[in-house]
Amino acid sequence: MKLIASNLVVIFWASIFGEIIGYIANQLEVLPYTPMQIGITAAIVGFCATNGIYLISKGSFSK
């Protein structure tokens, strides 16, 4: 349950930060702003990065 809750928190904050960064980039580059696409992409990238780092470093923890 702890793993599910931590992944939900990562997805939530990644989508929030993705929306903020996407909005700022949109204002700087004059590109079309699609909030849903930016939020989903940021959530997927954050989810994959967090779990990838966890899986890579899991073996280095002493038990």
Secondary structure per residue as TSV (DSSP state, phi and psi in degrees):
chain	resnum	aa	ss	phi	psi
A	1	M	-	360.0	-34.6
A	2	K	H	-64.5	-37.1
A	3	L	H	-66.4	-40.1
A	4	I	H	-66.0	-45.2
A	5	A	H	-63.3	-41.6
A	6	S	H	-67.1	-35.7
A	7	N	H	-68.7	-36.4
A	8	L	H	-65.5	-37.6
A	9	V	H	-65.8	-41.5
A	10	V	H	-63.2	-43.9
A	11	I	H	-62.6	-43.4
A	12	F	H	-61.2	-53.0
A	13	W	H	-70.9	-32.8
A	14	A	H	-65.3	-39.6
A	15	S	H	-69.0	-37.6
A	16	I	H	-63.8	-50.4
A	17	F	H	-65.6	-34.7
A	18	G	H	-63.7	-40.4
A	19	E	H	-64.0	-42.2
A	20	I	H	-65.2	-48.2
A	21	I	H	-66.1	-38.0
A	22	G	H	-64.5	-39.3
A	23	Y	H	-66.2	-43.9
A	24	I	H	-63.9	-43.4
A	25	A	H	-64.4	-35.7
A	26	N	H	-63.5	-41.8
A	27	Q	H	-68.6	-31.5
A	28	L	H	-80.1	-34.4
A	29	E	H	-104.2	-7.1
A	30	V	T	54.9	54.7
A	31	L	-	-110.6	161.2
A	32	P	-	-66.9	137.6
A	33	Y	-	-101.7	113.8
A	34	T	-	-116.8	97.2
A	35	P	H	-60.3	-42.2
A	36	M	H	-65.3	-42.2
A	37	Q	H	-65.7	-41.2
A	38	I	H	-67.0	-42.5
A	39	G	H	-64.2	-43.4
A	40	I	H	-66.8	-42.6
A	41	T	H	-63.1	-43.7
A	42	A	H	-65.2	-38.3
A	43	A	H	-65.5	-41.8
A	44	I	H	-66.5	-43.4
A	45	V	H	-64.6	-43.9
A	46	G	H	-63.4	-41.5
A	47	F	H	-62.6	-47.8
A	48	C	H	-66.1	-40.6
A	49	A	H	-66.3	-44.3
A	50	T	H	-64.7	-46.8
A	51	N	H	-71.9	-32.1
A	52	G	H	-65.8	-43.9
A	53	I	H	-64.2	-40.1
A	54	Y	H	-63.0	-45.0
A	55	L	H	-68.9	-35.5
A	56	I	H	-69.3	-40.1
A	57	S	H	-93.1	-0.1
A	58	K	G	-61.1	-35.9
A	59	G	G	-74.0	-16.2
A	60	S	G	-86.4	-11.1
A	61	F	S	-77.5	132.0
A	62	S	-	-81.7	141.9
A	63	K	-	-113.1	360.0
